[in-house]
Amino acid sequence: MRPAARLLLTPSFDEVKTLASADMRAVDTLVRDSLKSDVLLVSQVAEYIVASGGKRLRPLIVLLAARAMGYGGSLHINAAAIIEFIHTATLLHDDVVDHSERRRGRDTANTVFGNQASVLVGDFLYSRAFQMMVDIGSMRIMQILADATNTIAAGEVMQLMNVHDPDVSEENYRMVIYRKTARLFEAGAQIAAVLADRDPADETAMVTYGRSLGTAFQLIDDALDYDASPDELGKNLGDDLAEGKPTLPLIYAMAHGSAGERATIRRAIEDGDIDKLPEIQAVIESIGALQYTAARAQEAADLAIDALSGIPGSEYKEALIAIAEFSVRRRS
């Protein structure tokens, strides 16, 4: 845990975005240039989801980590755009698989354009990302991103296998969130160190930072599904339960609730039934499942911050610390 005095030096999230604003504008320009296609629907769907908001944490981490590592070139812009394309492709595919109707407070692309268009444009974005990897000209970076993309796909399959299974363990759940979420955070931070040609110790530090940050972010995201308003969440409250996803709040409640409470949660997961959502929320709250999930998220955020201890001090390092702190106190 960092000394309390350090908290006074930590910038706000708005200050972090301002620090990276010039680089992020360059990323936005490259993203939109790379979305251009002679197939109109491709451009329409891709632009719809890229323009739909979000905090753009994944590309932001690439930009800030590269600067924190002392990188002075421009290829971090390309790397950040690639990370954003991979993430956007996963969102398009996820929303089809999950039958999602809302994301970031607006209709999902599959709701607007249909499932077929969403899947195919997701494929376009994956392939465009790999074209852009070639432009960077680093086999090492291509390997990191190719491995990450494959891991994410495997994580999607693992999550599909877990759907409607109330007996999923916390260990299995953690493996899924590493593969589905944390792996891309990890890859983005690692690429920054590779671009800056840093030594193995610094690269390992950035891997740990990205993996731990992604874990904290997903844990809080899963807790918010039972403890936020739809406006805060940007999607319908209880969507994870409706999709039969056994996330950590439910797993903890299943392990520590009464026999009757466990039976209620079990049926809800098996059936994807949110009729009992208020009752399940009450159980989750009463036995401390949200607090447990938040504590695990805080542990992960602390690991992320600790991983930066050997990195030279700079405003970019402080920004990375601020993002880790933000990941566990955000409300959306």
VOBA-1610 file (N, C-alpha, C; in pm, whole numbers, padded with zeros to 5 digits, always signed):
BEGIN
Met+00086-00119+00000Met+00000+00000+00000Met+00089+00124+00000Arg+00059+00223-00086Arg+00140+00343-00092Arg+00111+00435+00027Pro+00208+00513+00069Pro+00184+00607+00179Pro+00071+00703+00145Ala-00006+00742+00246Ala-00121+00830+00223Ala-00080+00961+00157Ala+00040+01011+00190Ala+00083+01138+00135Ala+00088+01137-00016Arg+00116+01021-00075Arg+00122+01012-00221Arg-00011+01042-00286Leu-00121+01017-00213Leu-00253+01038-00271Leu-00274+01184-00308Leu-00210+01275-00233Leu-00226+01416-00261Leu-00163+01456-00394Leu-00070+01376-00441Leu+00000+01407-00566Leu-00066+01341-00686Thr-00160+01254-00662Thr-00219+01178-00770Thr-00317+01265-00849Pro-00302+01273-00980Pro-00392+01356-01060Pro-00532+01296-01068Ser-00630+01380-01099Ser-00765+01331-01123Ser-00770+01263-01259Phe-00880+01191-01285Phe-00891+01124-01414Phe-00899+01226-01527Asp-00965+01339-01504Asp-00970+01444-01606Asp-00831+01497-01636Glu-00749+01511-01533Glu-00612+01557-01554Glu-00531+01453-01631Val-00558+01326-01606Val-00491+01219-01681Val-00526+01229-01829Lys-00654+01247-01857Lys-00697+01258-01997Lys-00636+01380-02064Thr-00625+01489-01990Thr-00563+01610-02045Thr-00416+01586-02077Leu-00347+01516-01988Leu-00206+01485-02009Leu-00184+01409-02139Ala-00275+01317-02169Ala-00261+01232-02289Ala-00342+01283-02408Ser-00396+01405-02398Ser-00493+01451-02498Ser-00434+01460-02639Ala-00312+01507-02650Ala-00252+01520-02783Ala-00232+01382-02847Asp-00180+01289-02768Asp-00161+01153-02819Asp-00297+01089-02851Met-00397+01112-02766Met-00527+01051-02790Met-00593+01107-02916Arg-00573+01236-02943Arg-00626+01292-03068Arg-00562+01225-03189Ala-00433+01196-03178Ala-00365+01126-03287Ala-00420+00984-03304Val-00451+00918-03192Val-00511+00785-03198Val-00648+00793-03265Asp-00729+00892-03226Asp-00862+00907-03284Asp-00854+00927-03435Thr-00759+01007-03478Thr-00743+01031-03622Thr-00705+00902-03694Leu-00612+00828-03637Leu-00570+00702-03700Leu-00684+00601-03700Val-00759+00593-03592Val-00872+00500-03585Val-00972+00530-03695Arg-01008+00656-03709Arg-01110+00691-03809Arg-01058+00673-03952Asp-00932+00704-03973Asp-00873+00680-04106Asp-00872+00531-04138Ser-00845+00449-04037Ser-00835+00304-04057Ser-00971+00237-04070Leu-01077+00307-04029Leu-01212+00251-04041Leu-01269+00265-04181Lys-01205+00347-04261Lys-01259+00373-04395Lys-01258+00245-04479Ser-01369+00224-04545Ser-01385+00105-04629Ser-01475+00139-04746Asp-01455+00070-04858Asp-01545+00091-04971Asp-01678+00019-04952Val-01689-00055-04842Val-01816-00117-04805Val-01880-00029-04698Leu-01987+00040-04735Leu-02046+00142-04649Leu-02086+00089-04512Leu-02143-00030-04507Leu-02191-00084-04379Leu-02078-00105-04281Val-01961-00144-04331Val-01845-00161-04245Val-01813-00031-04173Ser-01805+00076-04248Ser-01774+00206-04190Ser-01882+00251-04092Gln-02009+00227-04126Gln-02119+00271-04041Gln-02118+00200-03906Val-02105+00068-03909Val-02109-00008-03784Val-01985+00022-03699Ala-01870+00023-03760Ala-01746+00047-03686Ala-01747+00187-03625Glu-01789+00285-03701Glu-01793+00422-03650Glu-01895+00434-03537Tyr-02005+00363-03547Tyr-02109+00368-03444Tyr-02054+00326-03308Ile-01983+00216-03305Ile-01936+00166-03175Ile-01813+00244-03126Val-01725+00284-03217Val-01608+00361-03174Val-01652+00497-03119Ala-01758+00554-03176Ala-01805+00685-03133Ala-01901+00679-03015Ser-01923+00559-02962Ser-02027+00543-02860Ser-01981+00580-02720Gly-01860+00629-02707Gly-01816+00674-02575Gly-01726+00574-02507Gly-01733+00571-02375Gly-01641+00487-02299Gly-01519+00566-02259Lys-01445+00515-02166Lys-01332+00588-02111Lys-01203+00564-02188Arg-01205+00473-02283Arg-01089+00445-02368Arg-00966+00413-02282Leu-00985+00334-02178Leu-00875+00304-02087Leu-00764+00226-02154Arg-00799+00132-02238Arg-00696+00045-02296Arg-00598+00122-02383Pro-00643+00202-02480Pro-00545+00282-02554Pro-00476+00385-02467Leu-00548+00440-02368Leu-00489+00539-02279Leu-00370+00480-02204Ile-00384+00356-02160Ile-00275+00290-02088Ile-00153+00275-02177Val-00174+00237-02303Val-00061+00224-02396Val+00013+00357-02408Leu-00062+00464-02426Leu-00002+00596-02445Leu+00076+00641-02322Leu+00014+00629-02206Leu+00078+00675-02083Leu+00198+00587-02046Ala+00182+00455-02064Ala+00292+00364-02030Ala+00412+00388-02120Ala+00388+00412-02248Ala+00499+00439-02340Ala+00574+00565-02297Arg+00500+00669-02262Arg+00565+00793-02216Arg+00637+00771-02083Ala+00575+00694-01993Ala+00639+00665-01864Ala+00768+00587-01883Met+00774+00506-01989Met+00893+00427-02020Met+00999+00509-02094Gly+00967+00635-02123Gly+01063+00722-02191Gly+01059+00714-02342Tyr+00955+00654-02399Tyr+00948+00641-02544Tyr+00922+00777-02608Gly+00997+00808-02712Gly+00984+00938-02777Gly+00937+00932-02921Gly+00905+00812-02970Gly+00861+00799-03108Gly+00710+00815-03122Ser+00657+00761-03232Ser+00514+00777-03260Ser+00441+00643-03276Leu+00514+00532-03269Leu+00449+00403-03291Leu+00354+00364-03177His+00366+00432-03062His+00269+00404-02955His+00128+00445-02997Ile+00119+00540-03090Ile-00013+00579-03144Ile-00073+00461-03219Asn+00008+00398-03304Asn-00038+00280-03378Asn-00078+00169-03283Ala+00006+00145-03182Ala-00023+00037-03087Ala-00153+00062-03012Ala-00176+00186-02971Ala-00299+00220-02899Ala-00421+00199-02987Ala-00410+00237-03114Ala-00523+00218-03206Ala-00552+00069-03228Ile-00447-00010-03237Ile-00464-00155-03253Ile-00537-00213-03132Ile-00495-00174-03013Ile-00560-00222-02891Ile-00708-00183-02891Glu-00737-00062-02934Glu-00877-00017-02939Glu-00957-00098-03041Phe-00897-00132-03154Phe-00967-00211-03255Phe-00996-00352-03205Ile-00898-00413-03140Ile-00920-00548-03086Ile-01032-00544-02982His-01026-00443-02894His-01130-00432-02791His-01268-00409-02855Thr-01275-00324-02954Thr-01402-00295-03020Thr-01458-00419-03088Ala-01370-00498-03149Ala-01415-00623-03213Ala-01474-00717-03109Thr-01411-00726-02992Thr-01465-00815-02888Thr-01601-00766-02840Leu-01620-00635-02833Leu-01750-00581-02791Leu-01859-00618-02891Leu-01828-00606-03018Leu-01927-00641-03121Leu-01967-00787-03110His-01870-00874-03093His-01897-01017-03082His-01966-01050-02949Asp-01920-00989-02840Asp-01979-01015-02708Asp-02128-00983-02706Asp-02163-00870-02762Asp-02302-00827-02757Asp-02394-00920-02835Val-02341-00979-02940Val-02420-01078-03015Val-02436-01205-02933Val-02325-01254-02878Val-02328-01377-02799Val-02420-01361-02678Asp-02414-01244-02614Asp-02490-01221-02491Asp-02631-01168-02515His-02665-01144-02641His-02796-01086-02675His-02815-00951-02604Ser-02708-00875-02592Ser-02715-00747-02522Ser-02785-00642-02606Glu-02859-00556-02539Glu-02932-00450-02607Glu-02880-00311-02573Arg-02804-00299-02462Arg-02754-00169-02419Arg-02607-00179-02382Arg-02532-00078-02421Arg-02392-00066-02381Arg-02358+00082-02381Arg-02292+00126-02273Arg-02251+00265-02260Arg-02370+00361-02274Gly-02486+00315-02228Gly-02602+00400-02225Gly-02674+00418-02356Arg-02641+00337-02456Arg-02711+00348-02585Arg-02732+00208-02641Asp-02813+00197-02747Asp-02838+00068-02810Asp-02708+00008-02863Thr-02694-00123-02848Thr-02577-00191-02901Thr-02582-00193-03053Ala-02467-00217-03114Ala-02461-00219-03260Ala-02548-00330-03318Asn-02554-00444-03250Asn-02637-00553-03302Asn-02785-00520-03294Thr-02824-00438-03197Thr-02963-00393-03191Thr-02995-00301-03308Val-02901-00216-03344Val-02923-00118-03451Val-02905-00179-03589Phe-02800-00258-03609Phe-02764-00306-03742Phe-02791-00455-03763Gly-02815-00529-03655Gly-02839-00672-03667Gly-02716-00754-03629Asn-02739-00880-03592Asn-02630-00967-03548Asn-02530-00996-03657Gln-02579-01021-03779Gln-02487-01057-03886Gln-02387-00946-03913Ala-02436-00822-03921Ala-02347-00709-03948Ala-02246-00693-03835Ser-02291-00709-03710Ser-02201-00692-03596Ser-02088-00794-03597Val-02122-00919-03624Val-02019-01024-03627Val-01920-00999-03739Leu-01969-00967-03855Leu-01882-00950-03971Leu-01795-00825-03959Val-01851-00718-03905Val-01769-00598-03887Val-01667-00621-03774Gly-01704-00701-03673Gly-01605-00740-03573Gly-01487-00812-03637Asp-01517-00901-03731Asp-01410-00970-03804Asp-01326-00871-03883Phe-01390-00771-03944Phe-01317-00668-04018Phe-01220-00595-03927Leu-01265-00560-03807Leu-01179-00487-03714Leu-01060-00571-03668Tyr-01085-00700-03643Tyr-00972-00788-03609Tyr-00869-00790-03722Ser-00916-00807-03844Ser-00823-00815-03957Ser-00753-00683-03980Arg-00825-00572-03961Arg-00760-00440-03975Arg-00652-00423-03868Ala-00679-00470-03748Ala-00580-00461-03641Ala-00452-00534-03680Phe-00467-00650-03742Phe-00346-00726-03780Phe-00274-00659-03897Gln-00347-00593-03986Gln-00280-00514-04090Gln-00195-00404-04027Met-00251-00340-03924Met-00181-00230-03858Met-00061-00280-03778Met-00068-00403-03728Met+00047-00461-03660Met+00166-00472-03754Val+00140-00510-03876Val+00248-00523-03976Val+00316-00388-03996Asp+00236-00281-03993Asp+00292-00147-04015Asp+00393-00109-03906Ile+00374-00161-03784Ile+00468-00130-03675Ile+00605-00193-03704Gly+00605-00310-03768Gly+00729-00370-03810Gly+00807-00440-03701Ser+00739-00486-03598Ser+00807-00556-03488Ser+00745-00694-03471Met+00823-00797-03497Met+00773-00933-03479Met+00738-00960-03332Arg+00812-00900-03241Arg+00784-00919-03098Arg+00646-00865-03062Ile+00615-00745-03111Ile+00485-00686-03083Ile+00374-00765-03150Met+00398-00812-03270Met+00299-00895-03337Met+00271-01022-03256Gln+00377-01081-03201Gln+00359-01202-03120Gln+00276-01173-02996Ile+00305-01062-02927Ile+00230-01027-02806Ile+00082-01008-02838Leu+00054-00936-02945Leu-00086-00907-02979Leu-00158-01029-03033Ala-00087-01110-03112Ala-00149-01233-03163Ala-00183-01327-03049Asp-00089-01341-02954Asp-00113-01429-02839Asp-00229-01375-02755Ala-00233-01243-02736Ala-00340-01183-02656Ala-00476-01205-02722Thr-00483-01186-02853Thr-00609-01204-02925Thr-00658-01347-02914Asn-00565-01442-02926Asn-00602-01582-02912Asn-00650-01614-02771Thr-00583-01557-02671Thr-00623-01579-02532Thr-00763-01523-02507Ile-00791-01405-02561Ile-00923-01345-02545Ile-01031-01435-02604Ala-01004-01488-02723Ala-01102-01576-02787Ala-01126-01701-02703Ala-01019-01757-02647Ala-01034-01873-02560Ala-01114-01838-02435Gly-01092-01718-02383Gly-01167-01673-02266Gly-01315-01660-02295Glu-01349-01616-02415Glu-01490-01608-02454Glu-01554-01747-02452Val-01480-01845-02501Val-01533-01982-02502Val-01547-02034-02359Met-01447-02005-02275Met-01456-02047-02135Met-01578-01987-02066Gln-01603-01859-02092Gln-01719-01794-02031Gln-01848-01858-02081Leu-01852-01891-02210Leu-01971-01956-02265Leu-01996-02089-02196Met-01890-02162-02166Met-01903-02290-02096Met-01954-02272-01953Asn-01926-02156-01894Asn-01967-02129-01756Asn-02110-02077-01743Val-02166-02032-01854Val-02300-01973-01850Val-02401-02075-01795His-02485-02027-01704His-02591-02108-01640His-02534-02220-01551Asp-02407-02207-01512Asp-02347-02306-01423Asp-02325-02243-01286Pro-02407-02274-01187Pro-02393-02212-01055Pro-02277-02268-00973Asp-02208-02369-01024Asp-02099-02432-00950Asp-01960-02384-00995Val-01957-02278-01073Val-01828-02223-01116Val-01750-02176-00993Ser-01622-02210-00988Ser-01538-02172-00874Ser-01482-02031-00894Glu-01435-01973-00785Glu-01371-01842-00796Glu-01245-01851-00882Glu-01172-01960-00871Glu-01051-01979-00953Glu-01086-01979-01101Asn-01191-02051-01138Asn-01232-02057-01277Asn-01278-01920-01325Tyr-01354-01852-01241Tyr-01401-01717-01274Tyr-01282-01624-01299Arg-01182-01632-01213Arg-01065-01545-01228Arg-00989-01574-01358Met-00985-01700-01397Met-00921-01734-01523Met-00995-01671-01641Val-01127-01672-01633Val-01206-01612-01741Val-01182-01461-01748Ile-01183-01392-01635Ile-01166-01246-01643Ile-01023-01209-01682Tyr-00926-01296-01648Tyr-00790-01270-01698Tyr-00789-01278-01850Arg-00846-01384-01903Arg-00840-01404-02047Arg-00926-01302-02123Lys-01046-01276-02072Lys-01139-01190-02144Lys-01104-01042-02132Thr-01053-01001-02017Thr-01035-00858-01990Thr-00890-00822-01961Ala-00832-00884-01861Ala-00701-00840-01815Ala-00591-00862-01918Arg-00606-00963-02002Arg-00501-00996-02099Arg-00475-00882-02196Leu-00579-00810-02237Leu-00558-00700-02331Leu-00496-00580-02261Phe-00535-00553-02136Phe-00467-00450-02056Phe-00318-00484-02046Glu-00290-00610-02016Glu-00153-00658-02000Glu-00073-00638-02129Ala-00132-00675-02241Ala-00062-00663-02369Ala-00031-00517-02401Gly-00127-00429-02375Gly-00105-00288-02404Gly+00009-00229-02324Ala+00015-00260-02196Ala+00123-00209-02112Ala+00258-00271-02151Gln+00257-00400-02184Gln+00381-00467-02224Gln+00436-00409-02354Ile+00349-00382-02449Ile+00393-00326-02576Ile+00464-00193-02556Ala+00415-00113-02461Ala+00479+00015-02433Ala+00625-00004-02393Ala+00650-00104-02309Ala+00788-00131-02266Ala+00873-00182-02383Val+00813-00263-02469Val+00887-00316-02584Val+00922-00202-02680Leu+00827-00114-02707Leu+00855+00000-02796Leu+00969+00086-02741Ala+00972+00102-02609Ala+01076+00184-02547Ala+01208+00109-02528Asp+01210-00020-02568Asp+01330-00102-02559Asp+01382-00108-02415Arg+01291-00126-02320Arg+01329-00134-02181Arg+01376-00275-02146Asp+01445-00287-02032Asp+01501-00416-01994Asp+01390-00509-01946Pro+01421-00639-01932Pro+01317-00737-01894Pro+01246-00704-01764Ala+01317-00644-01667Ala+01254-00612-01539Ala+01143-00509-01557Asp+01169-00408-01639Asp+01067-00306-01663Asp+00950-00364-01743Glu+00983-00452-01837Glu+00876-00515-01915Glu+00787-00601-01824Thr+00850-00674-01735Thr+00773-00755-01639Thr+00687-00667-01550Ala+00740-00553-01510Ala+00663-00460-01427Ala+00539-00412-01500Met+00552-00384-01629Met+00437-00335-01704Met+00336-00446-01729Val+00385-00569-01747Val+00294-00684-01759Val+00211-00696-01632Thr+00277-00689-01517Thr+00207-00701-01389Thr+00109-00586-01371Tyr+00151-00466-01407Tyr+00062-00350-01395Tyr-00064-00370-01479Gly-00047-00405-01606Gly-00162-00419-01694Gly-00255-00531-01652Arg-00198-00646-01617Arg-00280-00760-01574Arg-00358-00727-01448Ser-00291-00665-01351Ser-00357-00634-01223Ser-00463-00526-01241Leu-00433-00426-01321Leu-00531-00321-01348Leu-00656-00378-01415Gly-00635-00462-01516Gly-00748-00521-01586Gly-00833-00607-01493Thr-00769-00676-01401Thr-00841-00758-01304Thr-00926-00670-01213Ala-00866-00564-01160Ala-00941-00473-01073Ala-01060-00412-01146Phe-01037-00372-01269Phe-01143-00309-01348Phe-01261-00404-01367Gln-01234-00530-01401Gln-01342-00624-01426Gln-01415-00663-01298Leu-01342-00677-01188Leu-01406-00709-01061Leu-01507-00601-01022Ile-01467-00475-01036Ile-01559-00366-01004Ile-01676-00364-01102Asp-01649-00391-01228Asp-01755-00396-01328Asp-01860-00500-01290Asp-01814-00615-01245Asp-01906-00721-01207Asp-01984-00685-01080Ala-01919-00614-00987Ala-01990-00571-00867Ala-02097-00468-00900Leu-02066-00378-00994Leu-02161-00272-01030Leu-02289-00328-01091Asp-02283-00449-01146Asp-02404-00508-01204Asp-02511-00534-01098Tyr-02470-00530-00972Tyr-02565-00550-00862Tyr-02573-00429-00770Asp-02505-00320-00806Asp-02497-00207-00713Asp-02481-00075-00787Ala-02560-00054-00891Ala-02555+00072-00964Ala-02688+00093-01032Ser-02716+00218-01067Ser-02836+00246-01145Ser-02806+00217-01291Pro-02910+00192-01374Pro-02884+00170-01517Pro-02810+00285-01582Asp-02837+00409-01540Asp-02768+00524-01599Asp-02620+00521-01564Glu-02588+00484-01440Glu-02448+00475-01400Glu-02379+00361-01474Leu-02449+00250-01488Leu-02389+00129-01543Leu-02375+00134-01693Gly-02465+00208-01761Gly-02462+00214-01907Gly-02527+00095-01973Lys-02586+00005-01893Lys-02659-00110-01945Lys-02766-00143-01842Asn-02843-00245-01867Asn-02950-00281-01775Asn-02894-00349-01651Leu-02939-00306-01533Leu-02897-00369-01409Leu-02938-00517-01410Gly-02847-00603-01367Gly-02877-00746-01364Gly-02855-00817-01495Asp-02790-00750-01591Asp-02767-00815-01721Asp-02685-00942-01707Asp-02584-00941-01619Asp-02502-01061-01601Asp-02586-01178-01553Leu-02676-01151-01459Leu-02763-01257-01409Leu-02857-01304-01518Ala-02912-01211-01596Ala-03004-01248-01705Ala-02935-01337-01807Glu-02803-01318-01822Glu-02727-01399-01917Glu-02675-01527-01853Gly-02707-01548-01724Gly-02663-01669-01655Gly-02516-01670-01622Lys-02454-01553-01607Lys-02311-01546-01579Lys-02285-01548-01428Pro-02213-01648-01380Pro-02180-01655-01237Pro-02057-01571-01205Thr-02076-01442-01179Thr-01966-01353-01146Thr-01935-01361-00996Leu-01829-01292-00952Leu-01780-01311-00816Leu-01883-01279-00708Pro-01963-01173-00719Pro-02064-01152-00614Pro-02157-01272-00596Leu-02196-01336-00705Leu-02282-01453-00695Leu-02206-01574-00642Ile-02083-01592-00687Ile-02002-01705-00641Ile-01981-01696-00490Tyr-01951-01576-00441Tyr-01931-01557-00297Tyr-02062-01582-00222Ala-02172-01531-00276Ala-02302-01551-00212Ala-02340-01698-00207Met-02308-01771-00313Met-02336-01915-00315Met-02255-01988-00208Ala-02134-01940-00183Ala-02046-02007-00086Ala-02080-01973+00058His-02146-01858+00081His-02164-01811+00218His-02310-01788+00257Gly-02403-01803+00165Gly-02542-01783+00196Gly-02604-01903+00265Ser-02726-01885+00311Ser-02801-01997+00370Ser-02845-02093+00261Ala-02896-02207+00301Ala-02942-02306+00203Ala-03050-02247+00113Gly-03142-02173+00171Gly-03248-02111+00092Gly-03196-02006-00003Glu-03100-01925+00045Glu-03040-01822-00040Glu-02963-01884-00155Arg-02889-01990-00126Arg-02815-02059-00232Arg-02910-02116-00336Ala-03020-02171-00292Ala-03116-02230-00386Ala-03175-02124-00477Thr-03204-02006-00422Thr-03258-01896-00503Thr-03158-01851-00608Ile-03033-01835-00566Ile-02930-01790-00660Ile-02903-01897-00765Arg-02900-02022-00722Arg-02876-02133-00816Arg-02981-02134-00926Arg-03108-02122-00889Arg-03214-02123-00989Arg-03202-02004-01084Ala-03167-01889-01028Ala-03155-01768-01110Ala-03043-01783-01214Ile-02929-01838-01171Ile-02819-01859-01266Ile-02857-01962-01371Glu-02915-02072-01327Glu-02951-02179-01421Glu-03053-02132-01524Asp-03147-02047-01482Asp-03256-02006-01571Asp-03233-01870-01635Gly-03130-01797-01590Gly-03112-01660-01639Gly-03232-01575-01602Asp-03280-01592-01480Asp-03406-01531-01435Asp-03376-01414-01343Ile-03422-01294-01379Ile-03398-01177-01295Ile-03521-01138-01214Asp-03623-01221-01212Asp-03741-01190-01133Asp-03707-01175-00985Lys-03607-01250-00940Lys-03566-01246-00800Lys-03448-01151-00778Leu-03421-01063-00875Leu-03304-00975-00865Leu-03302-00893-00736Pro-03413-00827-00696Pro-03408-00751-00570Pro-03373-00839-00450Glu-03429-00960-00447Glu-03399-01052-00337Glu-03252-01093-00339Ile-03200-01120-00459Ile-03060-01160-00471Ile-02968-01044-00436Gln-03004-00923-00476Gln-02925-00806-00438Gln-02918-00793-00286Ala-03030-00818-00221Ala-03034-00809-00074Ala-02943-00913-00010Val-02942-01033-00066Val-02854-01138-00015Val-02708-01099-00034Ile-02676-01054-00154Ile-02539-01015-00186Ile-02490-00907-00090Glu-02579-00812-00062Glu-02543-00703+00028Glu-02529-00752+00172Ser-02623-00835+00217Ser-02627-00875+00357Ser-02508-00961+00399Ile-02457-01042+00307Ile-02345-01131+00344Ile-02209-01075+00303Gly-02208-00952+00250Gly-02081-00886+00219Gly-02016-00927+00089Ala-02095-00977-00008Ala-02036-01020-00135Ala-01978-00903-00215Leu-02045-00788-00209Leu-01993-00671-00280Leu-01866-00620-00215Gln-01865-00622-00081Gln-01744-00580-00010Gln-01628-00674-00039Tyr-01658-00805-00044Tyr-01554-00902-00076Tyr-01498-00877-00217Thr-01588-00854-00312Thr-01545-00829-00450Thr-01462-00701-00457Ala-01507-00596-00388Ala-01433-00470-00387Ala-01295-00487-00323Ala-01287-00570-00219Ala-01158-00593-00153Ala-01060-00664-00246Arg-01111-00761-00324Arg-01025-00829-00420Arg-00980-00732-00530Ala-01069-00643-00568Ala-01034-00542-00669Ala-00927-00448-00614Gln-00939-00410-00487Gln-00840-00322-00427Gln-00704-00391-00419Glu-00703-00519-00388Glu-00577-00594-00386Glu-00511-00590-00524Ala-00592-00609-00628Ala-00536-00607-00764Ala-00484-00468-00799Ala-00559-00364-00762Ala-00513-00228-00790Ala-00383-00197-00716Asp-00372-00243-00593Asp-00248-00223-00516Asp-00130-00294-00583Leu-00154-00414-00637Leu-00048-00485-00709Leu-00004-00405-00832Ala-00101-00347-00901Ala-00068-00266-01018Ala+00020-00148-00979Ile-00017-00080-00872Ile+00060+00036-00827Ile+00200-00005-00780Asp+00205-00114-00705Asp+00334-00162-00655Asp+00429-00199-00770Ala+00371-00247-00880Ala+00454-00288-00994Ala+00529-00170-01054Leu+00481-00048-01030Leu+00544+00071-01087Leu+00655+00127-01000Ser+00681+00063-00887Ser+00775+00120-00789Ser+00914+00142-00846Gly+00957+00057-00939Gly+01090+00071-00996Gly+01097+00159-01119Ile+00984+00212-01161Ile+00979+00299-01279Ile+01014+00442-01238Pro+01100+00511-01312Pro+01137+00649-01274Pro+01014+00738-01259Gly+01020+00829-01163Gly+00908+00919-01139Gly+00885+01014-01255Ser+00759+01035-01287Ser+00720+01130-01392Ser+00570+01153-01380Glu+00521+01254-01450Glu+00377+01279-01449Glu+00302+01163-01516Tyr+00369+01091-01605Tyr+00304+00979-01672Tyr+00292+00859-01577Lys+00394+00838-01495Lys+00384+00733-01393Lys+00272+00766-01296Glu+00262+00892-01252Glu+00155+00930-01161Glu+00018+00911-01226Ala+00011+00931-01357Ala-00115+00910-01428Ala-00153+00763-01428Leu-00055+00674-01445Leu-00082+00531-01438Leu-00132+00491-01299Ile-00072+00550-01196Ile-00118+00525-01060Ile-00263+00573-01043Ala-00291+00690-01098Ala-00426+00746-01087Ala-00529+00655-01153Ile-00495+00595-01265Ile-00588+00505-01333Ile-00616+00382-01247Ala-00511+00330-01182Ala-00532+00215-01093Ala-00625+00252-00978Glu-00607+00370-00923Glu-00694+00414-00814Glu-00837+00438-00864Phe-00848+00495-00981Phe-00980+00520-01039Phe-01054+00389-01065Ser-00982+00285-01103Ser-01047+00159-01141Ser-01129+00100-01028Val-01094+00130-00903Val-01166+00071-00791Val-01264+00168-00724Arg-01264+00293-00767Arg-01361+00385-00706Arg-01462+00438-00807Arg-01454+00393-00932Arg-01545+00442-01035Arg-01688+00397-01007Arg-01782+00466-01066Arg-01923+00430-01053Arg-01983+00394-01186Ser-01904+00383-01293Ser-01957+00341-01423Ser-01844+00288-01506
//
